[in-house]
Amino acid sequence: MGTAISGPGKSHGNVNSVLTIDSAIVDAIVAHARRDHPDEACGVVAGPIGSDLPARLIPMDNAARSMTFYEFDSMEYLRVWREMDDNDEEAVVIYHSHTATEAYPSRTDADIAGWPDAHYLLVSTREPDSEEIRSFRIVDGVVTEEEINIADATVDA
């Protein structure tokens, strides 16, 4: 699996400019992206509030069912965010796939990014035998790439 890693980015608020994420979570995100291809896949990785630690993968349905756009289903979104709230969690990572382009946020992705403290992880599935995985911070429409540290630990699923 190919992983694009960039240099340090700017830090926004109380967040790191490096995404540290378990390899099992990354593998599950890639599997979700491959499974939903040619449509974009999407979901979140929850973690304890304020920890910046992605711990629990929550694959979601792309309500748009589109090869070029993702949209969380409103009822599923409400259920997932209530569940995270009940568990004292927040969305640490918001992820989606690009099926025909590089793993870089589109103008639409940047415009709809509503969680300034979240890491935005993108997976490109345009190549059948490899993946491009990149992470970004998106604040007020400004996209800043950040490093990814893929670690070996455990995943709550």
Long-range contacts (C-beta under 8 A, 24 or more apart in sequence): 1-30, 1-130, 1-131, 1-133, 2-130, 2-131, 2-132, 2-133, 3-132, 3-133, 3-148, 3-150, 4-103, 4-132, 4-133, 4-134, 5-147, 5-148, 6-134, 6-145, 6-146, 6-147, 7-147, 8-146, 8-147, 9-137, 9-144, 9-145, 9-146, 9-147, 10-137, 10-144, 12-116, 12-117, 12-137, 12-139, 12-144, 13-116, 13-117, 14-50, 14-52, 14-117, 15-52, 15-117, 15-119, 15-137, 16-52, 16-146, 17-137, 17-144, 17-146, 17-147, 18-146, 18-147, 18-148, 18-149, 19-54, 19-93, 19-119, 19-121, 19-135, 19-146, 19-147, 19-148, 19-149, 20-53, 20-54, 20-149, 20-151, 21-45, 21-54, 21-93, 21-121, 21-148, 21-149, 21-150, 21-151, 22-54, 22-55, 22-150, 22-151, 22-152, 22-153, 22-154, 22-155, 23-150, 23-151, 23-152, 24-152, 24-153, 24-154, 24-155, 25-54, 25-57, 25-155, 26-133, 26-150, 28-57, 28-59, 28-155, 28-157, 29-57, 29-95, 29-121, 29-123, 30-123, 30-131, 30-133, 32-59, 32-97, 33-97, 33-123, 33-125, 33-131, 34-125, 36-62, 36-97, 37-97, 37-99, 37-125, 38-67, 38-99, 38-100, 39-65, 39-66, 39-67, 39-99, 40-64, 40-66, 40-67, 40-68, 40-69, 40-70, 40-96, 40-97, 40-98, 40-99, 41-70, 41-95, 41-96, 41-97, 41-123, 42-70, 42-71, 42-72, 42-94, 42-95, 42-96, 42-97, 43-95, 43-96, 44-80, 44-84, 44-91, 44-92, 44-93, 44-94, 44-95, 45-91, 45-92, 45-93, 45-95, 45-121, 46-84, 46-87, 46-89, 46-90, 46-91, 46-92, 47-89, 47-90, 47-92, 48-88, 48-89, 48-90, 49-88, 49-89, 49-90, 50-90, 51-92, 52-92, 53-92, 54-92, 54-93, 54-119, 55-89, 55-92, 55-155, 55-156, 56-89, 56-155, 56-156, 56-157, 57-155, 57-156, 57-157, 62-96, 67-99, 67-100, 68-99, 68-100, 69-108, 70-96, 70-97, 90-117, 91-115, 91-118, 92-118, 92-119, 93-118, 93-119, 93-120, 93-121, 93-135, 94-118, 94-119, 94-120, 94-121, 95-120, 95-121, 95-122, 95-123, 96-122, 96-123, 97-122, 97-123, 97-124, 97-125, 98-122, 98-123, 98-124, 98-125, 98-126, 99-124, 99-125, 99-126, 100-126, 101-126, 102-126, 102-132, 103-132, 103-133, 103-134, 104-134, 104-136, 104-143, 105-136, 105-138, 105-143, 109-138, 110-138, 110-141, 110-142, 110-143, 111-141, 113-138, 113-139, 113-141, 116-140, 119-146, 121-148
